[in-house]
Amino acid sequence: MSKMSELSYDIEQLYIEGLNAGQIARALKCPKDLVIRWIASEGLKPFDEWDQPAQKRLIKDLMTDEFDPYNTLNS
């Protein structure tokens, strides 16, 4: 199995487990944009068809800096 197909499989499994794009990217140490593109390529429900809480979570996830030194587990 190629590295990209392994990564795609790992993204899929974490997505099924309920992790968001930022959490998946951190877990797999890959760019969040790659995870978001995978989600879109799978033909999942378009953003405008999501319910309000899901839209807000994604927007928050996209706006949050993954490496914010002030956003730690202890804060």
GIFEN-V407744 format. One record per pair of residues at least 6 apart in sequence whose ideal C-beta (glycine too) atoms are under 6 Angstrom apart, sorted by the first residue. I is the first residue (numbers start at 0). J is the second residue. If there is no record, write none. Layout:
BEGIN
((I	J) (I	J))
END
This chain:
BEGIN
((9	27) (10	23) (10	34) (10	37) (13	23) (19	60) (20	31) (20	34) (20	35) (20	60) (21	31) (21	60) (23	34) (24	31) (24	34))
END
